[in-house]
Amino acid sequence: MNWTTLRRHPRLVIGLAATLIFAAMGLLSLIWTPYPITDIAIARRFATPGAEHLLGADQLGRDMLSLIMSGTLTSFTVAVMAIIIGVGIGVPLGLAAAIYGGPVEWVVLRFSDLAFAFPSVVIAILIATLMGPGAGNAVIAIGIFNVPVFAQVARGGALAISTLDFVAAARLAGLSRPMIALRHLLPNIASLIIVQGTIQLSLGILAEAGLSYIGLGTQPPATSLGLMLRDAQSLFLIHPWLSLAPGLAIVVIVIALNIAGDGLRDALDPRLKRQGLTNVAG
């Protein structure tokens, strides 16, 4: 993808730019934040936004900008790891369902139907409740729901590609089904997987925020955007910036990812726009 392509898709540029800014803030928190996130100073608790603390300080005197930088990293990390789980398991399952059909396809489809019968956040809450709170368990909970999503995307894309002539030629050449899937189907459905990945990334950030908000996600002393919202909920009317800062960060990140996803869809394969890529995550 070159600069000329990017210029033709301004939504992609805007979405990617906003996403990369937040991702860079999160990565920067690994080596630097304005204040340590564990730096508790009662004397500056509830400090209003200003030159010393651009976004103010929370009830423990911790710098809000530092917390948002670290919380953004946590939210992105959980969502990205969950996508890796979904792609790593779901795509092979979807390809297997497409190339083998029969009982393999039936099992994959029934597993997907069962997962889609319940809202994704409800499933994540159930799994996180059973496994216990923590960022690691949140990754597993969100990742498990991502599996049928990517399985359905991979299966649908592979079935469409498998009817084309070059796949028939590969069969006549004696290539095995796994090799056809690896050499011909997977490269041609990569754009579908990438676009769905941006959608699942935004949903993963929302799911992580929701799990942390109800105490099933990231646990102190680590922080996340959802955990910041939970800590500030009872102070909204008195100190609204404590809720507005992490809340707006979540909104901007999710909107940016969805805009980037739309731009990627059009840039990688304009046909997807006409076909109407469906967000199978519901």
C-alpha positions in Angstrom: 0.0 0.0 0.0 1.7 3.2 -1.2 1.1 6.9 -0.6 -1.0 7.3 -3.7 -3.4 4.6 -2.4 -3.6 6.3 1.0 -4.4 9.7 -0.6 -7.4 8.1 -2.3 -8.7 6.9 1.0 -8.7 9.8 3.5 -10.8 7.8 6.0 -8.0 5.2 6.2 -5.4 7.9 6.8 -7.5 9.6 9.5 -8.4 6.3 11.3 -4.8 5.0 11.1 -3.3 8.3 12.3 -5.6 8.5 15.3 -5.0 4.8 16.2 -1.3 5.1 15.8 -1.2 8.2 18.1 -2.9 6.3 20.9 -0.8 3.2 20.2 2.4 5.3 20.3 1.2 6.9 23.6 0.8 3.4 25.1 4.2 2.2 23.9 5.8 5.4 25.2 4.5 4.5 28.6 6.8 1.6 28.7 9.8 3.9 29.0 8.3 7.3 30.1 5.3 8.9 31.6 5.0 12.4 33.0 4.7 10.8 36.5 5.0 7.2 37.6 1.6 5.6 37.7 2.2 4.4 41.2 3.2 7.9 42.4 0.6 8.6 45.1 0.6 12.2 46.4 -2.4 13.1 48.6 -1.4 16.8 48.5 -2.3 17.0 44.8 -5.4 14.7 44.8 -8.2 16.0 42.6 -5.9 18.5 41.0 -7.7 20.2 38.1 -6.3 20.0 34.6 -3.5 22.6 34.2 0.1 23.1 33.3 1.4 20.7 36.0 -1.1 18.0 35.2 -2.6 18.3 31.7 -5.5 16.1 32.5 -5.6 16.6 36.3 -5.0 14.1 39.1 -7.2 11.4 40.5 -8.4 10.7 44.1 -5.0 9.4 45.0 -3.0 12.2 43.4 -1.9 10.2 40.4 -1.4 12.0 37.1 -4.3 11.3 34.8 -2.3 11.6 31.6 0.2 9.0 32.9 -2.6 6.7 33.8 -4.3 7.0 30.4 -1.0 6.3 28.6 -0.5 3.2 30.6 -4.1 2.2 30.5 -4.1 2.6 26.7 -1.2 0.1 26.4 -3.1 -2.4 28.6 -6.3 -2.1 26.6 -4.4 -2.5 23.2 -2.4 -5.4 24.5 -5.4 -7.3 25.7 -7.3 -6.7 22.5 -4.3 -7.6 20.2 -3.5 -10.8 22.1 -7.2 -11.7 21.9 -7.1 -11.2 18.1 -4.0 -13.4 17.9 -5.9 -16.2 19.6 -8.9 -15.7 17.4 -6.9 -15.7 14.1 -4.5 -18.5 15.2 -7.4 -20.8 16.0 -10.3 -19.5 14.0 -8.7 -19.1 10.6 -7.4 -22.7 10.4 -10.8 -23.9 11.6 -12.6 -21.9 8.9 -10.2 -23.1 6.2 -10.7 -26.7 7.3 -14.4 -26.3 7.2 -14.2 -24.9 3.7 -11.8 -27.4 2.1 -13.1 -30.6 3.9 -16.8 -29.9 4.3 -19.0 -32.7 5.7 -18.6 -33.4 9.5 -15.7 -30.9 9.9 -17.8 -28.1 8.5 -20.8 -29.1 10.5 -18.9 -29.0 13.8 -17.4 -25.6 13.0 -20.8 -24.2 12.1 -22.5 -25.5 15.2 -19.7 -24.2 17.4 -20.1 -20.7 15.7 -23.9 -20.8 16.0 -23.6 -21.6 19.7 -21.2 -18.7 20.3 -23.3 -16.2 18.3 -26.4 -17.2 20.2 -25.2 -15.1 23.1 -23.8 -11.5 23.2 -20.1 -11.4 23.0 -19.7 -9.4 26.2 -21.9 -11.8 28.1 -19.7 -14.7 27.0 -16.6 -12.8 28.0 -18.1 -12.0 31.4 -19.1 -15.7 32.0 -15.6 -17.0 31.1 -13.8 -14.3 33.1 -16.1 -15.1 36.1 -15.3 -18.8 35.9 -11.5 -18.2 35.4 -11.2 -15.3 37.8 -10.3 -11.6 37.3 -7.1 -10.5 35.6 -5.8 -9.2 32.3 -4.6 -12.6 31.2 -8.0 -14.2 31.8 -9.6 -11.3 30.0 -7.4 -12.1 26.9 -8.5 -15.7 27.0 -12.2 -14.7 27.5 -12.2 -12.2 24.6 -10.0 -14.5 22.4 -12.4 -17.4 22.8 -15.2 -15.3 21.3 -12.9 -14.2 18.5 -12.4 -17.8 17.3 -15.8 -18.4 15.7 -15.8 -14.9 14.2 -12.6 -15.5 12.3 -13.7 -19.0 11.5 -16.8 -17.8 9.8 -14.9 -15.1 7.9 -12.2 -17.5 6.8 -14.8 -20.2 5.8 -16.9 -17.7 3.8 -14.0 -16.2 2.0 -12.4 -19.6 1.2 -15.7 -21.0 -0.2 -15.9 -18.0 -2.5 -12.3 -18.3 -3.7 -12.5 -22.1 -4.1 -14.9 -21.8 -7.0 -12.3 -19.9 -9.1 -10.3 -21.4 -12.0 -6.9 -21.2 -10.4 -8.0 -23.3 -7.4 -9.5 -25.9 -9.8 -6.2 -25.9 -11.7 -4.3 -26.5 -8.4 -6.5 -29.5 -7.7 -5.9 -30.9 -11.1 -2.1 -30.4 -10.5 -2.4 -32.8 -7.6 -2.0 -30.3 -4.7 -3.4 -31.6 -1.4 -6.2 -29.7 0.3 -4.0 -28.3 3.0 -1.5 -27.0 0.4 -4.3 -25.4 -1.6 -5.6 -23.7 1.5 -2.1 -22.5 2.4 -0.9 -21.4 -1.1 -4.1 -20.2 -2.7 -7.0 -19.6 -0.3 -5.2 -18.0 2.7 -3.4 -15.3 0.7 -6.6 -14.4 -1.1 -8.7 -14.0 2.0 -6.0 -12.0 3.9 -7.8 -8.7 3.2 -11.0 -10.1 4.8 -9.1 -11.2 7.9 -7.3 -7.8 8.2 -10.5 -5.8 7.9 -12.3 -8.1 10.4 -9.3 -7.7 12.7 -9.7 -4.0 12.9 -13.4 -4.5 13.9 -12.5 -7.1 16.5 -9.7 -4.9 17.9 -12.2 -2.1 18.6 -14.6 -4.7 20.1 -11.8 -6.1 22.2 -10.9 -2.7 23.6 -14.6 -2.2 24.5 -14.8 -5.7 26.0 -11.7 -5.2 28.1 -13.0 -1.9 29.3 -16.3 -3.5 30.3 -14.6 -6.4 32.1 -12.3 -4.1 34.0 -15.2 -1.8 34.9 -17.0 -4.7 36.6 -13.8 -5.9 38.3 -13.1 -8.9 36.0 -10.4 -7.5 33.9 -7.1 -5.7 34.7 -6.4 -5.5 38.5 -4.5 -2.9 40.4 -1.7 -1.8 40.6 -1.9 -2.1 36.8 -4.4 0.2 35.2 -6.6 0.2 32.1 -9.1 2.6 30.7 -12.1 0.6 32.0 -10.5 0.4 35.5 -10.1 4.2 35.5 -13.8 4.6 34.6 -14.8 2.3 37.5 -12.6 4.2 40.0 -14.1 7.6 38.9 -17.8 6.6 38.6 -18.8 7.9 42.0 -17.0 11.2 41.5 -18.5 12.2 38.1 -20.7 15.0 39.4 -17.9 16.5 41.5 -14.8 15.8 39.4 -16.0 15.0 35.9 -12.6 15.1 34.2 -11.7 11.8 36.0 -14.4 10.0 33.9 -14.3 12.1 30.8 -10.6 11.6 30.0 -10.6 7.8 29.9 -14.1 7.7 28.5 -13.2 10.0 25.6 -10.0 8.0 25.0 -12.1 4.8 24.6 -14.6 6.5 22.2 -11.9 8.1 20.0 -9.9 4.8 19.8 -13.0 2.7 18.9 -14.2 5.3 16.3 -10.7 5.6 14.8 -10.4 1.8 14.5 -13.8 1.5 12.8 -12.9 4.4 10.4 -9.6 2.7 9.7 -11.4 -0.6 9.1 -13.7 1.0 6.5 -10.8 2.5 4.8 -8.8 -0.7 4.8 -11.9 -2.5 3.3 -12.0 -0.1 0.4 -8.3 0.1 -0.1 -7.5 -3.6 0.1 -10.4 -4.9 -2.0 -13.0 -2.4 -3.4 -15.3 -5.4 -4.1 -15.8 -5.8 -0.4 -17.8 -2.6 -0.4 -20.2 -3.8 -3.0 -20.5 -7.2 -1.4 -21.2 -5.6 2.0 -18.7 -7.2 4.5 -20.8 -8.1 7.5 -19.6 -7.6 11.0 -20.2 -11.2 12.1 -19.4 -10.3 15.7 -22.9 -8.8 16.0 
